[in-house]
Amino acid sequence: MSFSNSTVMTTATFRLSPELKARVDNLAKMTRRSPSSLYSQLVEDHIGELEEVYRFLAIRDGIKAGTIKTYTAEEVEKELGL
């Protein structure tokens, strides 16, 4: 985690299943960390993956809708003179 003492933090509220909350609470006890610090670490460590997935889904949807142009390998080779 890359938080420093001078980092300004804000509060986020979200809902979890009781089972998932119990898992986080158990991990917090096991690691002697606060549940809040675990949630922060999880978001920080994995937000990039989610952003990437949703970017790819948006591209896929654009291709399906015809709003994003695609090219065949032959078209690319011809354009590049290969």
C-alpha positions as CSV (number, residue, x, y, z in Angstrom):
1,M,0.0,0.0,0.0
2,S,1.3,3.4,-0.9
3,F,-0.4,5.7,1.6
4,S,1.7,8.2,3.4
5,N,0.8,10.1,6.6
6,S,0.0,13.2,4.6
7,T,-2.4,11.5,2.2
8,V,-5.9,12.9,2.4
9,M,-8.5,10.2,2.6
10,T,-12.2,10.2,2.1
11,T,-15.0,7.8,3.1
12,A,-16.8,5.4,0.7
13,T,-19.8,3.4,1.6
14,F,-20.8,0.2,-0.1
15,R,-22.8,-3.0,0.7
16,L,-21.3,-6.4,1.1
17,S,-22.9,-9.8,1.6
18,P,-22.6,-11.0,5.2
19,E,-20.3,-13.8,4.1
20,L,-17.9,-11.4,2.4
21,K,-17.9,-9.0,5.3
22,A,-17.1,-11.9,7.7
23,R,-14.2,-12.9,5.5
24,V,-12.8,-9.4,5.5
25,D,-13.3,-9.2,9.3
26,N,-11.6,-12.5,9.8
27,L,-8.6,-11.5,7.7
28,A,-8.4,-8.2,9.6
29,K,-8.2,-10.1,12.9
30,M,-5.7,-12.5,11.4
31,T,-3.4,-9.8,10.1
32,R,-4.1,-7.3,12.9
33,R,-5.2,-4.7,10.4
34,S,-8.4,-2.7,10.2
35,P,-11.1,-3.8,7.8
36,S,-10.9,-0.3,6.4
37,S,-7.2,-0.7,5.5
38,L,-8.0,-4.0,3.8
39,Y,-10.8,-2.5,1.7
40,S,-8.5,0.3,0.7
41,Q,-5.7,-2.1,-0.3
42,L,-8.1,-4.2,-2.3
43,V,-9.4,-1.3,-4.2
44,E,-6.0,0.2,-4.8
45,D,-4.5,-3.1,-5.9
46,H,-7.4,-4.1,-8.3
47,I,-9.0,-0.9,-9.6
48,G,-6.6,-1.0,-12.6
49,E,-7.8,-4.5,-13.6
50,L,-11.4,-3.5,-13.4
51,E,-10.7,-0.3,-15.5
52,E,-9.0,-2.4,-18.1
53,V,-11.8,-5.0,-18.3
54,Y,-14.4,-2.2,-18.7
55,R,-12.3,-0.5,-21.4
56,F,-12.1,-3.7,-23.3
57,L,-15.9,-4.3,-23.0
58,A,-16.5,-0.8,-24.3
59,I,-14.3,-1.5,-27.3
60,R,-16.0,-4.8,-27.9
61,D,-19.4,-3.1,-27.8
62,G,-18.2,-0.4,-30.2
63,I,-17.0,-3.0,-32.6
64,K,-20.3,-4.9,-32.4
65,A,-22.2,-1.6,-32.9
66,G,-20.0,-0.7,-35.9
67,T,-18.8,2.6,-34.3
68,I,-15.2,1.3,-34.0
69,K,-13.5,0.5,-37.3
70,T,-11.5,-2.8,-37.5
71,Y,-9.0,-3.9,-40.1
72,T,-8.1,-7.3,-41.4
73,A,-4.4,-8.4,-41.3
74,E,-4.3,-8.1,-45.1
75,E,-5.5,-4.5,-44.9
76,V,-2.8,-3.7,-42.4
77,E,-0.1,-5.4,-44.4
78,K,-1.2,-3.6,-47.5
79,E,-1.3,-0.2,-45.8
80,L,2.2,-0.8,-44.3
81,G,3.5,-2.1,-47.6
82,L,4.4,-5.5,-46.2
